[in-house]
Amino acid sequence: MAEVTVGARAYCKMILHAAKYPHCAVNGLLLGRLNKEKDELMLTDAVPLFHICLQVSPMAEIALTQVDQLAASKDLTIAGYYVANENISDISVDRAANRIADKIAENFPPACFVVLDNQHLTLSMETPGITLAQYNDGKWRSKDVKLNNDVLDTTAALLEQRAFKMLVDFDNHLDDVSQDWRNNQLNETIDEAASLS
């Protein structure tokens, strides 16, 4: 299994997605790049998908096509899937989420599956608040979470600034196509906050 590192953009956007919709389950895709020489998978970005109905096929297919094109334009690949459940103590994964993650792993064998642990999502972000599994030999196997330096501090600062209000998921975009699901403005805010940490 490749070593997995979660970058600031990927981590912050997952947490901000859950923070924006604390009353809903949320999901999204993880973009990354595999360095075969170092056997390292770097998760560099996250694309928030849904908070209303997580597994509606036509919308999910549209989103996957759009995200795949975005990833290709940035020399990245869809490298994983994340979910956060609506119940604060629920870190289980339903069958539909497993199927989506399995499909990603079919196309990208070292794929990751991240489940946000809502009990650890706090304004101070003292612990990572995610569990990570990587696909290996046909099964999802638990993996230690490796974050880039100062990611937790960056996330805490963004939560305090209420940066989650800037986040646009694919549901928001489908409701109003003028909203940018690529989150370019939020990406700049995250990059700036990360440079200050």
Backbone as JSON, one array per atom type, in Angstrom:
{
  "sequence": "MAEVTVGARAYCKMILHAAKYPHCAVNGLLLGRLNKEKDELMLTDAVPLFHICLQVSPMAEIALTQVDQLAASKDLTIAGYYVANENISDISVDRAANRIADKIAENFPPACFVVLDNQHLTLSMETPGITLAQYNDGKWRSKDVKLNNDVLDTTAALLEQRAFKMLVDFDNHLDDVSQDWRNNQLNETIDEAASLS",
  "N": [[0.85, -1.18, 0.0], [0.48, 2.2, -0.78], [2.07, 5.03, 0.75], [0.06, 7.48, 2.27], [-0.66, 10.86, 2.04], [-2.42, 13.63, 3.23], [-3.26, 16.64, 1.92], [-3.54, 20.22, 2.61], [-5.69, 21.55, 1.21], [-7.39, 19.4, 0.48], [-8.01, 18.23, 2.99], [-9.07, 20.44, 4.47], [-11.32, 21.17, 2.91], [-12.96, 18.9, 3.09], [-13.61, 18.94, 5.84], [-14.77, 21.5, 6.07], [-17.0, 21.14, 4.43], [-18.55, 19.31, 5.91], [-18.94, 20.95, 8.13], [-20.46, 23.04, 7.09], [-22.88, 21.83, 6.61], [-24.04, 20.6, 9.11], [-26.23, 19.17, 9.88], [-26.72, 17.29, 8.0], [-25.85, 14.38, 6.04], [-22.85, 14.25, 4.19], [-20.92, 14.1, 1.12], [-18.08, 13.49, -1.04], [-15.46, 13.81, -3.53], [-12.03, 12.85, -3.73], [-9.08, 14.24, -4.95], [-5.96, 13.44, -6.39], [-2.44, 12.56, -6.65], [-0.29, 10.02, -7.66], [2.89, 9.1, -6.7], [4.9, 6.97, -8.02], [7.57, 6.22, -7.76], [8.28, 6.91, -5.14], [6.34, 5.55, -3.88], [4.04, 6.88, -2.93], [0.96, 8.41, -2.24], [-0.49, 11.42, -2.79], [-3.03, 13.28, -1.58], [-4.47, 15.96, -2.86], [-6.64, 17.67, -3.22], [-10.15, 18.22, -2.66], [-13.43, 17.58, -3.8], [-16.42, 18.72, -3.03], [-19.47, 17.01, -3.12], [-22.4, 16.21, -2.54], [-25.15, 17.07, -0.32], [-27.78, 16.73, 0.05], [-29.17, 14.52, -1.27], [-27.4, 11.79, -1.34], [-26.82, 9.67, -3.13], [-27.96, 9.87, -5.76], [-28.26, 8.68, -8.86], [-28.25, 9.9, -11.65], [-27.39, 12.58, -11.12], [-25.03, 12.09, -9.74], [-23.52, 10.82, -11.72], [-23.21, 12.9, -13.57], [-21.75, 14.68, -11.99], [-19.43, 13.14, -11.49], [-18.37, 12.93, -14.08], [-17.81, 15.64, -14.65], [-15.97, 16.22, -12.6], [-13.94, 14.41, -13.19], [-13.0, 15.48, -15.6], [-12.06, 17.95, -14.67], [-10.03, 17.08, -12.93], [-8.27, 15.81, -14.76], [-7.45, 18.03, -16.23], [-5.79, 19.23, -14.43], [-3.75, 17.52, -14.14], [-4.27, 15.49, -12.32], [-5.89, 12.78, -10.56], [-9.02, 11.1, -9.88], [-8.88, 10.07, -6.77], [-10.04, 9.09, -4.52], [-12.73, 8.9, -2.09], [-14.99, 10.57, 0.07], [-16.99, 10.62, 3.07], [-19.35, 11.96, 5.39], [-21.35, 11.27, 8.06], [-24.73, 12.04, 9.15], [-25.36, 11.68, 11.83], [-23.81, 12.32, 14.88], [-22.24, 10.39, 16.18], [-21.85, 8.39, 14.37], [-19.86, 6.46, 12.41], [-20.1, 4.67, 10.45], [-20.35, 3.0, 7.24], [-22.42, 3.1, 4.48], [-23.93, 0.81, 2.08], [-24.2, 1.94, -0.5], [-22.28, 4.02, -0.5], [-20.0, 2.48, -0.22], [-20.04, 1.13, -2.66], [-19.58, 3.22, -4.48], [-17.0, 4.02, -3.69], [-15.66, 1.61, -4.22], [-15.91, 1.52, -6.99], [-14.34, 3.7, -7.74], [-11.89, 2.69, -6.9], [-11.61, 0.62, -8.72], [-10.84, 1.96, -11.01], [-8.63, 3.32, -10.1], [-6.39, 1.81, -8.45], [-4.88, 2.3, -5.9], [-6.72, 3.74, -4.39], [-8.37, 5.83, -1.89], [-10.53, 5.82, 0.97], [-12.32, 7.9, 2.9], [-13.69, 8.55, 6.05], [-15.38, 10.9, 7.86], [-15.05, 11.66, 11.24], [-17.33, 12.77, 13.18], [-17.37, 13.35, 15.91], [-14.89, 14.3, 16.51], [-14.64, 16.68, 15.24], [-14.02, 19.81, 15.83], [-13.84, 23.29, 16.81], [-11.22, 23.82, 17.54], [-9.76, 21.77, 16.4], [-7.96, 19.61, 17.29], [-7.34, 16.96, 16.88], [-7.06, 14.73, 14.03], [-9.69, 13.87, 13.05], [-10.61, 12.24, 11.02], [-11.03, 9.03, 9.51], [-9.13, 6.8, 7.63], [-9.04, 4.66, 4.87], [-7.41, 2.41, 2.68], [-7.49, 0.97, -0.55], [-6.59, -2.33, -1.05], [-5.53, -5.36, -2.31], [-8.18, -6.09, -2.97], [-9.69, -5.27, -0.79], [-10.78, -2.85, 1.66], [-8.49, -1.34, 3.66], [-7.56, -0.23, 6.85], [-5.7, 2.72, 7.48], [-3.01, 4.73, 8.67], [-3.43, 8.22, 9.29], [-1.81, 10.71, 7.59], [-0.95, 13.95, 7.75], [-0.14, 17.01, 6.09], [2.16, 19.5, 7.33], [0.88, 21.68, 9.81], [-1.81, 21.52, 9.01], [-4.04, 21.03, 10.66], [-4.08, 23.35, 12.24], [-4.52, 25.27, 10.25], [-7.06, 24.47, 9.37], [-8.56, 24.89, 11.72], [-8.34, 27.68, 11.92], [-9.73, 28.44, 9.6], [-12.28, 27.45, 10.18], [-12.93, 29.06, 12.34], [-13.07, 31.51, 11.02], [-15.34, 31.06, 9.66], [-15.28, 30.05, 7.08], [-16.54, 28.04, 5.78], [-18.89, 28.97, 4.75], [-18.3, 29.86, 2.25], [-17.99, 27.61, 0.74], [-19.0, 25.59, -1.97], [-21.0, 22.99, -2.92], [-21.77, 20.24, -5.18], [-24.52, 19.93, -5.17], [-25.37, 22.55, -4.51], [-24.52, 23.86, -6.83], [-26.11, 22.6, -8.77], [-28.57, 23.59, -8.03], [-28.22, 26.3, -8.52], [-26.62, 27.3, -11.16], [-24.75, 29.3, -11.4], [-23.15, 29.21, -9.22], [-19.94, 28.2, -8.25], [-18.77, 25.07, -8.35], [-16.19, 24.25, -8.35], [-14.86, 25.72, -6.51], [-12.95, 27.86, -6.56], [-12.45, 30.37, -5.31], [-12.55, 29.67, -2.59], [-10.42, 27.86, -2.57], [-8.24, 29.61, -2.9], [-8.44, 31.02, -0.49], [-7.95, 28.95, 1.35], [-5.32, 28.23, 0.6], [-4.0, 30.61, 1.2], [-4.44, 30.79, 3.99], [-3.08, 28.49, 4.76], [-0.47, 29.19, 4.13], [0.04, 31.03, 6.08], [0.06, 29.63, 8.4]],
  "CA": [[0.0, 0.0, 0.0], [1.23, 3.46, -0.87], [1.96, 5.99, 1.84], [-0.95, 8.46, 1.9], [-0.58, 12.16, 2.7], [-3.58, 14.47, 2.95], [-2.87, 18.04, 1.85], [-4.41, 21.21, 3.26], [-6.95, 21.77, 0.47], [-8.24, 18.21, 0.58], [-8.48, 18.09, 4.36], [-9.92, 21.57, 4.85], [-12.6, 21.15, 2.2], [-13.8, 17.85, 3.68], [-14.09, 19.41, 7.14], [-15.67, 22.64, 5.84], [-18.25, 20.61, 3.87], [-19.31, 18.79, 7.05], [-19.3, 22.08, 9.0], [-21.52, 23.82, 6.45], [-24.14, 21.07, 6.7], [-23.9, 19.7, 10.26], [-27.48, 18.42, 10.02], [-26.84, 16.41, 6.83], [-24.72, 13.58, 5.59], [-22.21, 14.86, 3.02], [-19.92, 13.26, 0.47], [-17.29, 14.17, -2.06], [-14.37, 13.08, -4.17], [-10.67, 13.28, -3.42], [-8.19, 14.27, -6.1], [-4.58, 13.27, -5.96], [-1.39, 12.16, -7.58], [0.52, 8.92, -7.15], [4.31, 9.1, -7.03], [5.25, 5.54, -8.0], [8.96, 6.04, -7.3], [8.29, 6.99, -3.67], [5.18, 4.79, -3.41], [3.3, 7.84, -2.11], [-0.24, 9.02, -2.79], [-0.74, 12.73, -2.21], [-4.38, 13.79, -1.81], [-4.23, 17.4, -2.92], [-7.86, 18.47, -3.29], [-11.43, 17.53, -2.47], [-14.55, 18.19, -4.51], [-17.66, 18.41, -2.31], [-20.54, 16.64, -4.04], [-23.81, 16.33, -2.17], [-25.61, 17.12, 1.07], [-29.22, 16.5, 0.07], [-29.41, 13.12, -1.59], [-26.03, 11.43, -1.65], [-26.59, 8.66, -4.15], [-28.87, 9.96, -6.9], [-27.4, 8.28, -9.98], [-27.99, 10.85, -12.74], [-26.6, 13.71, -10.65], [-23.7, 11.59, -9.41], [-22.81, 10.59, -12.98], [-22.84, 14.22, -14.1], [-20.68, 15.19, -11.13], [-18.21, 12.35, -11.74], [-17.83, 13.32, -15.39], [-17.24, 16.98, -14.51], [-14.79, 16.16, -11.73], [-12.9, 13.7, -13.93], [-12.43, 16.45, -16.54], [-11.29, 18.91, -13.88], [-8.81, 16.4, -12.46], [-7.38, 15.61, -15.91], [-6.89, 19.33, -16.61], [-4.78, 19.59, -13.43], [-2.84, 16.38, -14.06], [-4.62, 14.74, -11.12], [-6.86, 11.71, -10.8], [-9.95, 10.86, -8.78], [-8.08, 9.15, -5.97], [-10.74, 8.64, -3.33], [-14.11, 9.29, -1.81], [-15.18, 10.83, 1.5], [-18.35, 10.75, 3.57], [-19.59, 12.31, 6.79], [-22.73, 10.92, 8.37], [-25.44, 13.11, 9.85], [-25.35, 11.39, 13.26], [-22.49, 12.69, 15.4], [-21.44, 9.24, 16.61], [-21.91, 7.37, 13.32], [-18.75, 6.41, 11.44], [-20.33, 3.52, 9.59], [-20.4, 3.29, 5.81], [-23.52, 2.35, 3.88], [-23.6, 0.02, 0.89], [-24.05, 2.82, -1.67], [-20.98, 4.68, -0.4], [-19.0, 1.45, -0.5], [-20.04, 0.85, -4.11], [-18.91, 4.35, -5.15], [-15.56, 3.9, -3.39], [-15.15, 0.44, -4.96], [-15.83, 1.9, -8.41], [-13.15, 4.55, -7.86], [-10.73, 1.8, -6.77], [-11.46, -0.14, -9.98], [-10.13, 2.83, -11.95], [-7.4, 3.8, -9.48], [-6.23, 0.8, -7.4], [-4.51, 2.71, -4.54], [-7.72, 4.72, -3.93], [-8.63, 5.99, -0.46], [-11.9, 6.03, 1.42], [-12.22, 8.67, 4.14], [-14.92, 8.78, 6.8], [-15.17, 11.94, 8.85], [-15.51, 11.31, 12.58], [-17.95, 14.02, 13.63], [-17.07, 13.62, 17.32], [-13.59, 14.97, 16.6], [-14.66, 17.93, 14.48], [-14.2, 20.91, 16.77], [-13.22, 24.54, 16.35], [-9.77, 23.8, 17.77], [-9.2, 20.72, 15.53], [-6.76, 19.07, 17.94], [-7.06, 15.64, 16.3], [-7.43, 14.75, 12.61], [-11.13, 13.81, 12.8], [-10.95, 11.4, 9.88], [-10.44, 7.7, 9.41], [-8.75, 6.61, 6.24], [-8.78, 3.28, 4.43], [-6.87, 2.35, 1.32], [-7.84, -0.27, -1.24], [-5.43, -3.2, -1.24], [-5.9, -6.77, -2.47], [-9.62, -6.26, -3.03], [-10.36, -4.89, 0.46], [-10.43, -1.56, 2.24], [-7.69, -1.57, 4.86], [-7.31, 0.97, 7.64], [-4.38, 3.31, 7.25], [-2.76, 5.92, 9.5], [-3.63, 9.49, 8.61], [-0.62, 11.57, 7.57], [-1.33, 15.29, 7.29], [0.94, 17.97, 5.91], [2.38, 20.38, 8.48], [-0.03, 22.78, 10.16], [-3.15, 21.38, 8.41], [-5.06, 21.18, 11.7], [-4.14, 24.78, 12.59], [-5.16, 25.95, 9.12], [-8.49, 24.13, 9.41], [-9.15, 25.59, 12.86], [-8.45, 29.1, 11.56], [-10.81, 28.58, 8.61], [-13.56, 27.24, 10.87], [-13.19, 30.27, 13.12], [-13.45, 32.55, 10.06], [-16.59, 30.59, 9.04], [-14.99, 29.91, 5.65], [-17.46, 27.05, 5.19], [-19.96, 29.67, 4.03], [-17.84, 30.03, 0.86], [-17.95, 26.31, 0.07], [-20.1, 25.25, -2.88], [-20.95, 21.59, -3.35], [-22.44, 20.03, -6.46], [-25.94, 20.22, -4.94], [-25.54, 24.0, -4.65], [-24.33, 24.18, -8.25], [-27.29, 22.15, -9.52], [-29.65, 24.52, -7.69], [-27.9, 27.59, -9.12], [-25.41, 27.01, -11.93], [-23.76, 30.38, -11.29], [-22.26, 28.88, -8.11], [-18.78, 27.48, -8.78], [-18.48, 23.85, -7.6], [-14.73, 24.06, -8.29], [-14.44, 26.42, -5.3], [-11.69, 28.58, -6.79], [-12.26, 31.4, -4.28], [-12.22, 28.97, -1.35], [-9.06, 27.33, -2.72], [-7.32, 30.71, -2.62], [-8.52, 31.29, 0.94], [-7.25, 27.85, 2.03], [-3.89, 28.37, 0.31], [-3.51, 31.77, 1.96], [-4.43, 30.41, 5.41], [-2.01, 27.49, 4.94], [0.83, 29.87, 4.07], [0.21, 31.8, 7.31], [0.19, 28.71, 9.55]],
  "C": [[0.89, 1.24, 0.0], [1.05, 4.27, 0.42], [0.99, 7.08, 1.4], [-0.75, 9.73, 2.73], [-1.77, 13.0, 2.26], [-3.14, 15.93, 3.02], [-3.92, 18.97, 2.45], [-5.73, 21.4, 2.53], [-7.9, 20.61, 0.64], [-8.84, 18.12, 1.98], [-9.47, 19.2, 4.73], [-11.29, 21.51, 4.18], [-13.52, 20.04, 2.71], [-14.43, 18.35, 4.98], [-15.08, 20.57, 6.96], [-17.01, 22.18, 5.25], [-19.14, 20.08, 5.0], [-19.77, 19.93, 7.97], [-20.43, 22.92, 8.41], [-22.88, 23.15, 6.6], [-24.08, 20.09, 7.87], [-25.12, 18.8, 10.47], [-27.67, 17.39, 8.91], [-25.62, 15.5, 6.7], [-24.16, 14.28, 4.35], [-21.24, 13.87, 2.4], [-19.17, 14.06, -0.57], [-16.18, 13.28, -2.58], [-13.03, 13.69, -3.76], [-9.82, 13.19, -4.68], [-6.76, 14.14, -5.62], [-3.67, 12.82, -7.07], [-0.56, 11.07, -6.91], [1.96, 9.08, -7.64], [4.79, 7.65, -6.89], [6.65, 5.3, -7.48], [9.04, 6.03, -5.78], [7.19, 6.15, -3.05], [4.35, 5.65, -2.45], [2.11, 8.39, -2.89], [-0.48, 10.33, -2.06], [-2.14, 13.16, -2.59], [-4.32, 15.3, -1.72], [-5.49, 18.24, -2.87], [-9.07, 17.59, -3.02], [-12.49, 18.3, -3.24], [-15.82, 17.79, -3.78], [-18.79, 18.12, -3.3], [-21.92, 16.99, -3.5], [-24.02, 16.45, -0.66], [-27.1, 16.84, 1.17], [-29.53, 15.02, -0.14], [-28.1, 12.56, -2.14], [-25.84, 10.5, -2.83], [-27.59, 8.7, -5.3], [-28.04, 9.78, -8.17], [-27.19, 9.33, -11.06], [-27.12, 12.03, -12.31], [-25.17, 13.27, -10.32], [-22.88, 11.34, -10.68], [-22.35, 11.89, -13.61], [-21.65, 14.77, -13.31], [-19.37, 14.45, -11.4], [-17.55, 12.72, -13.06], [-17.15, 14.68, -15.3], [-15.94, 16.96, -13.7], [-13.63, 15.45, -12.44], [-12.22, 14.64, -14.93], [-11.58, 17.48, -15.82], [-9.96, 18.29, -13.44], [-7.8, 16.24, -13.6], [-6.71, 16.92, -16.31], [-5.8, 19.79, -15.65], [-3.75, 18.49, -13.23], [-3.02, 15.62, -12.74], [-5.56, 13.6, -11.52], [-7.85, 11.66, -9.64], [-9.34, 9.73, -7.96], [-8.79, 8.66, -4.72], [-12.1, 9.27, -3.19], [-14.2, 9.57, -0.31], [-16.66, 10.96, 1.83], [-18.3, 11.24, 5.01], [-21.06, 12.02, 7.03], [-23.4, 12.04, 9.15], [-25.46, 12.91, 11.36], [-23.94, 11.59, 13.8], [-21.63, 11.49, 15.76], [-21.36, 8.14, 15.56], [-20.71, 7.47, 12.38], [-18.88, 5.17, 10.55], [-20.4, 3.97, 8.13], [-21.52, 2.46, 5.2], [-23.08, 1.69, 2.57], [-23.37, 0.91, -0.34], [-22.7, 3.53, -1.66], [-19.85, 3.7, -0.7], [-18.9, 1.16, -1.99], [-19.32, 1.96, -4.87], [-17.4, 4.25, -4.94], [-14.94, 2.72, -4.15], [-14.97, 0.77, -6.44], [-14.6, 2.78, -8.66], [-11.89, 3.67, -7.81], [-10.53, 0.93, -8.01], [-10.63, 0.65, -10.99], [-8.79, 3.31, -11.43], [-7.12, 2.91, -8.26], [-5.76, 1.28, -6.03], [-5.48, 3.73, -3.92], [-7.89, 4.7, -2.41], [-10.11, 6.23, -0.21], [-11.78, 6.7, 2.79], [-13.6, 8.82, 4.75], [-14.6, 9.82, 7.85], [-15.79, 11.49, 10.17], [-16.02, 12.58, 13.24], [-17.64, 14.35, 15.09], [-15.75, 14.38, 17.49], [-13.52, 16.27, 15.79], [-15.03, 19.06, 15.44], [-13.54, 22.16, 16.21], [-11.71, 24.53, 16.53], [-9.05, 22.75, 16.93], [-7.88, 20.17, 16.09], [-6.37, 17.69, 17.42], [-7.58, 15.62, 14.87], [-8.92, 14.64, 12.31], [-11.53, 13.03, 11.55], [-10.35, 10.01, 10.08], [-10.2, 7.45, 7.93], [-8.5, 5.13, 5.99], [-8.27, 3.35, 3.0], [-7.18, 0.98, 0.74], [-6.58, -1.08, -1.51], [-5.9, -4.65, -1.27], [-7.41, -6.99, -2.36], [-10.38, -5.88, -1.77], [-9.91, -3.5, 0.88], [-9.72, -1.83, 3.56], [-7.36, -0.24, 5.53], [-5.86, 1.41, 7.49], [-4.22, 4.5, 8.2], [-2.92, 7.17, 8.65], [-2.36, 10.32, 8.74], [-1.04, 12.9, 6.95], [-0.07, 16.12, 7.06], [1.03, 18.86, 7.15], [1.29, 21.44, 8.6], [-1.43, 22.68, 9.55], [-4.24, 21.58, 9.46], [-5.21, 22.64, 12.12], [-4.83, 25.59, 11.49], [-6.66, 25.72, 9.14], [-9.18, 24.86, 10.55], [-9.34, 27.07, 12.56], [-9.59, 29.33, 10.57], [-12.18, 28.37, 9.23], [-13.93, 28.48, 11.68], [-13.63, 31.43, 12.23], [-14.79, 32.24, 9.38], [-16.45, 30.49, 7.51], [-15.89, 28.89, 4.98], [-18.6, 27.71, 4.44], [-19.59, 29.87, 2.56], [-17.95, 28.74, 0.06], [-19.21, 26.07, -0.76], [-19.96, 23.77, -3.23], [-21.77, 21.43, -4.63], [-23.95, 20.23, -6.34], [-26.22, 21.71, -5.11], [-25.46, 24.42, -6.11], [-25.55, 23.76, -9.07], [-28.51, 23.02, -9.23], [-29.47, 25.88, -8.36], [-26.56, 27.45, -9.85], [-24.38, 28.14, -11.9], [-22.8, 30.13, -10.12], [-21.18, 27.91, -8.59], [-18.42, 26.28, -7.9], [-16.98, 23.57, -7.51], [-14.12, 24.8, -7.1], [-13.12, 27.17, -5.44], [-11.42, 29.63, -5.72], [-11.88, 30.75, -2.94], [-10.81, 28.38, -1.41], [-8.02, 28.4, -2.41], [-7.28, 31.02, -1.13], [-7.77, 30.22, 1.73], [-5.74, 27.98, 1.83], [-3.27, 29.51, 1.11], [-3.41, 31.43, 3.44], [-3.3, 29.41, 5.69], [-0.63, 28.15, 4.93], [1.1, 30.68, 5.34], [0.43, 30.9, 8.52], [1.62, 28.27, 9.77]]
}
